[in-house]
Amino acid sequence: MNRIFNVILFTLALLLLTSCFNNEQITEELIEYHNNDWRKLQEIKKENSGHIFTEYYTLALEENDRGIEKLLREEILPIQTEVVEYLEEVHLESKEVEELNQLQLESGKFRYEVLKEQADILHDGNTKEIDEMYERFTYYRKELEEKYAEVEDEREKLMEKYDVELIKETDEKGNNVIKMVRKEERD
């Protein structure tokens, strides 16, 4: 009877230690994902977005559909393609962090498809389709916001579960960056 009791205790202890070890690995992967992959993704998105979106809105105000199409194909779609390709290349060990990346990837693919659809419709030049496309903007914007909110919600859940938080730091270039750290490690 003692032997069975010891085996049960040993098995429980082993399971608890394995669980702690797995949580530790997931915590490290989540931190690494944010501090490397997530931040790299934000850099890709931010790289040229300022002047591109200013140009996009200027062209839209001028109702320059050909200019918008050209901007979409030559500048915006290549950036979005880079975002999607980057997310597809991220390889993660834990199911939870992989699911977070998949949500981000789905958002990126959705955005790409919307932008590609816009470029294709503008290229065809059908006035009715172009008008319908602009009417769908509100729907697409809302859908994209919901997808990004889902990503943020999932990230928040993981941060809470694995006891990590975001802090603002200044990098070597003087830029503000958001870094993920364990709560017990913050300064």
N, C-alpha and C positions, 0 to 999 in steps of 0.2 A: 504494500500500500504506500509506504514511504517513497519507494522508487517511482511509482506512478505520479505521486504528488510532486516530486523533484523534477520529473520530466515535464510536467505541466507548467511548473514555475519557470523552468529553463526556456521552454517554448514561448511562454508569454513575455519573458524578458527579452528574448531574441526578437520577437515581433515588435515590441516597443522600441528597441534600439534601431531596428531596421526602419521603422516608421520615422523616428527622429532623424535618422541619416537621410532618408528620402526627402523629408521636409527641408533639411539643410541644403540638399542638392537643388531642390526646387527654388528655395529662397535665393541661392547663389545665381541660378539660371535667370530668374526674374530680374534681379539686379543687373546682371550682365546684359540681358536683353534690352532693358531700358537704357542703361548707360552707354551701350555700344550701338545696337541695331536701331532702337527707337530714335535715338538722337541723330544717327546717320540719316535715317529716313526723313527726319525733320529738316536736316541740312539740305537734302536733295530737293525737298518741296520748296524750301525757302530761297534756294540759290538764285533763281531768276524771277521769282513770283512777283516781286514788287513792280518792276517796270512792265512785265508781261500783262498783268491784270489792269494796270493803268492804260496800257495800249488797247487792251480788249474793250474796256469801257468807253474809251474815246472812239474806237471804231463802231461800237454799238450805238453811241449817241449820233454818230454821223450816218448810221444805217448802212455802213460799208460791209455788206455781207461777204464780198470777195476778200476783203482785208481780214475779216474775222476768220474765214476759212483758212487763209494762208497762215495766220498766226497760230491757229489751232494745230494745223498739220506740221508746221516747221518748228514751233517752240513749245506749245503746251502739251501736245500728245507725246513728244519724245521724253519730256520730264515725267509724265504719268507712266509711260512705258518703263522708264528706269525705276520708278517706285514699285511697280508691280513685279518686275524682274528681281529687284532687290529682295522683296518680301518672299518671293518664291524660292530664293536661294538660302534663306535663313533656315538652318537645321537645328531643331531643339530636341532635347531629350525628354522633358516632362510633358505630359499630356496637357496640363493646365496652361503652361506658357505657350505651347504649340497652338492651342485653341485661341489664345489671345492674338497670336500672329495671324491665324487663319481669319479671324474677324477683321483684322486690319487689311489683310489681303483682299477679302471680299469687298471691303469699302473701296480699296484702290481699283479693283477691277470694275466695280460699278461706275466709279467716276470716269475711268477710261472709256467705258462703253457709252456713257452719256456724251462725253466730249467727241468721240468718234462719230456718233450719230449726228451730232450738230455739224461736224465738218462735212459729212456725206450729204446731208440735207442742203447745206449751203452750197455745196458743189453742184448739186442738181439744179438749183435755182428755181424750184417750183415755189411760187409765192405763197400758195395755200399751205404747203408743207412747212415752209419757213415760219409763217404765222402760227401754225399749230405747235411747232417746236418751241417758239418763244412762250406760248401759253403753258407748255409743260414745264417750264423752268421752275415754277413754284413747287410743283409736285416733286421734281427731281431734287431740288435743293432740300426739301423737307425729308425726302427719303435718304439722302446723303447725310444730313444732320442726324437722323435716327441711327444710321449705321455707325457713325463716329461716336454717338452717345453710347451705343452698345459696347463699343471698344473701350471707352472710358469707364463705363460701369464695371465691365469685366476686370479691367486693370485695378480699379478701386477695390473690388472684392479680393483680388489676389494680394494686393498690398495690405489689406486688413488681415487676411488669413495668415500671411507670412511675416507680419509685423515689420513692414518696411514703410518708408515715407519718402516724399520728395522734398529736396532742399534746393535753394537757389545759391549758386556759386558763380564766381567770375573765373573764366578760363584765362589761359596765357595771353590771349589776344584782347582781353578786356571785355569780352562778351558775357552776358548773363546766360548761364546754362542751368537747366534743371537736372539734378542728379538724384538717383535713388540710392538710399542707404538704409541699413538696419536702424530701427529706432534707437537701439542702445548704443549705436556708433556715432550718432550726431554730436556735433561739437556743442 
